[in-house]
Amino acid sequence: MKWITRLSCLCVLTLIMVGCSQQEQQKQVGQTTQDAALEQPVEITVSAKQTKPTVVEAIVLLKNPNDEDLTITFPTSQRFELIVEDVNQKVLYTFSQEQVFTQAIEQERFEALETKRYEVKIELPASSNPAKIVASTIRQVDGAATSVITDQNEITK
């Protein structure tokens, strides 16, 4: 009799563990699918033109390439980083060193396939010879790990 009771308890415990395991696997599959959707990057593109010997005008585009709306969490009011380099890769300008940003977490909503445009006028020293501009995202998709996307282009004259 003891043997049947122990076997019954063992079977019940096994069934409970199998059921819990299946629920956990379903949760993980659902979470992985959700995370994959959230980790789709916001695309960044940059172009720049030297309009005067000491002025470069840059255009930064942030685009949501997804068919769904996306909420981006920024650690500050800064949306991107820009770096201007000369032909020797010497840094002539860093956007974040020239600007003041609020130190508050901000969220911005990007509609499906929406592109946001930012224009930046960059003043450079007279002796500089800008050649390349590099733009990077500063963002975190809500619920996903922080990731950075970069684009670079030659500065047209």
C-alpha positions as CSV (number, residue, x, y, z in Angstrom):
1,M,0.0,0.0,0.0
2,K,2.8,2.4,0.9
3,W,4.4,1.6,-2.4
4,I,1.3,2.6,-4.4
5,T,0.9,5.9,-2.4
6,R,4.6,6.8,-3.0
7,L,4.3,6.0,-6.7
8,S,1.1,8.1,-7.0
9,C,2.8,11.0,-5.3
10,L,5.8,10.7,-7.6
11,C,3.6,10.6,-10.6
12,V,1.6,13.7,-9.5
13,L,4.9,15.6,-8.8
14,T,6.2,14.7,-12.2
15,L,3.1,15.9,-13.9
16,I,3.2,19.2,-12.0
17,M,6.9,19.7,-12.9
18,V,6.2,18.9,-16.6
19,G,3.3,21.4,-16.7
20,C,5.4,24.1,-15.0
21,S,8.2,23.5,-17.5
22,Q,5.9,23.8,-20.5
23,Q,4.5,27.1,-19.1
24,E,8.0,28.5,-18.6
25,Q,9.0,27.5,-22.1
26,Q,5.9,29.2,-23.6
27,K,6.8,32.4,-21.5
28,Q,10.3,32.3,-22.8
29,V,9.2,31.9,-26.5
30,G,6.8,34.8,-26.1
31,Q,9.4,37.0,-24.4
32,T,12.0,36.2,-27.1
33,T,9.6,37.1,-29.8
34,Q,8.7,40.4,-28.0
35,D,12.4,41.2,-27.4
36,A,13.3,40.5,-31.0
37,A,10.6,43.1,-32.1
38,L,11.9,45.6,-29.6
39,E,15.5,45.2,-30.6
40,Q,15.0,46.3,-34.2
41,P,17.3,49.3,-34.4
42,V,16.4,52.8,-35.2
43,E,18.4,53.6,-38.3
44,I,20.6,56.7,-38.4
45,T,22.0,58.4,-41.5
46,V,24.1,61.6,-41.7
47,S,25.1,63.9,-44.4
48,A,27.1,67.1,-44.2
49,K,28.1,70.0,-46.4
50,Q,30.8,72.6,-45.8
51,T,28.9,75.9,-46.6
52,K,31.7,78.3,-45.5
53,P,35.4,77.7,-44.7
54,T,34.5,77.4,-41.0
55,V,30.9,76.1,-41.1
56,V,29.6,72.6,-41.7
57,E,25.9,72.0,-41.9
58,A,24.9,68.4,-40.9
59,I,21.6,66.6,-41.4
60,V,20.9,63.6,-39.1
61,L,17.9,61.3,-39.9
62,L,16.6,58.9,-37.3
63,K,14.2,56.3,-38.9
64,N,12.0,53.6,-37.4
65,P,12.3,50.9,-40.0
66,N,9.6,48.8,-38.4
67,D,6.0,48.4,-39.4
68,E,5.0,49.1,-35.8
69,D,5.3,52.1,-33.6
70,L,8.3,52.3,-31.4
71,T,9.0,54.1,-28.1
72,I,12.6,55.1,-27.6
73,T,14.1,55.8,-24.2
74,F,16.9,58.3,-24.2
75,P,19.1,58.7,-21.0
76,T,19.2,62.5,-21.6
77,S,17.8,65.0,-24.0
78,Q,20.6,64.1,-26.5
79,R,19.3,62.1,-29.4
80,F,22.6,61.4,-31.3
81,E,26.3,62.1,-31.2
82,L,28.2,63.8,-34.1
83,I,32.0,63.8,-34.6
84,V,33.8,65.7,-37.3
85,E,37.2,64.5,-38.3
86,D,39.9,65.7,-40.7
87,V,41.7,63.5,-43.3
88,N,44.1,62.2,-40.6
89,Q,41.1,61.1,-38.4
90,K,41.8,63.9,-35.9
91,V,38.6,64.9,-34.1
92,L,37.8,68.5,-34.9
93,Y,34.3,68.6,-33.3
94,T,32.3,66.6,-30.9
95,F,28.6,67.5,-30.7
96,S,28.2,66.5,-27.0
97,Q,31.1,68.7,-25.9
98,E,29.5,71.7,-27.5
99,Q,26.0,71.3,-26.3
100,V,24.1,71.2,-22.9
101,F,21.6,68.4,-22.4
102,T,19.0,67.9,-19.7
103,Q,19.9,65.0,-17.4
104,A,16.5,63.4,-17.4
105,I,15.3,60.2,-19.0
106,E,13.1,61.0,-21.9
107,Q,10.9,58.9,-24.2
108,E,10.1,59.7,-27.8
109,R,7.6,57.9,-29.9
110,F,8.4,56.9,-33.5
111,E,5.5,56.0,-35.6
112,A,5.8,53.1,-38.0
113,L,8.4,53.9,-40.7
114,E,8.7,57.5,-39.4
115,T,11.8,59.5,-40.0
116,K,12.8,62.4,-37.8
117,R,15.2,65.1,-39.2
118,Y,17.7,67.1,-37.2
119,E,19.8,69.9,-38.6
120,V,23.1,71.0,-36.9
121,K,25.2,73.9,-37.8
122,I,28.8,73.3,-36.8
123,E,31.3,76.1,-36.3
124,L,35.0,75.0,-36.8
125,P,38.3,76.8,-36.3
126,A,39.6,78.6,-39.4
127,S,42.6,76.3,-39.7
128,S,40.6,73.1,-39.8
129,N,40.0,71.0,-42.9
130,P,36.9,68.8,-42.2
131,A,36.7,65.6,-44.2
132,K,34.3,63.1,-42.5
133,I,31.3,63.2,-40.2
134,V,30.3,60.3,-38.0
135,A,26.9,60.0,-36.3
136,S,25.8,57.5,-33.6
137,T,22.6,56.9,-31.9
138,I,22.2,57.4,-28.2
139,R,19.2,55.4,-27.3
140,Q,17.6,52.5,-25.6
141,V,14.6,50.7,-27.0
142,D,12.1,50.3,-24.2
143,G,12.7,46.9,-22.6
144,A,15.8,46.0,-24.6
145,A,19.5,46.4,-23.9
146,T,21.2,49.7,-25.0
147,S,22.6,49.5,-28.5
148,V,24.4,52.0,-30.7
149,I,24.0,52.3,-34.5
150,T,26.6,54.4,-36.4
151,D,26.8,56.0,-39.9
152,Q,29.5,58.1,-41.5
153,N,29.9,60.2,-44.6
154,E,32.4,62.4,-46.3
155,I,31.7,66.1,-45.9
156,T,30.9,67.7,-49.3
157,K,32.2,71.1,-50.2
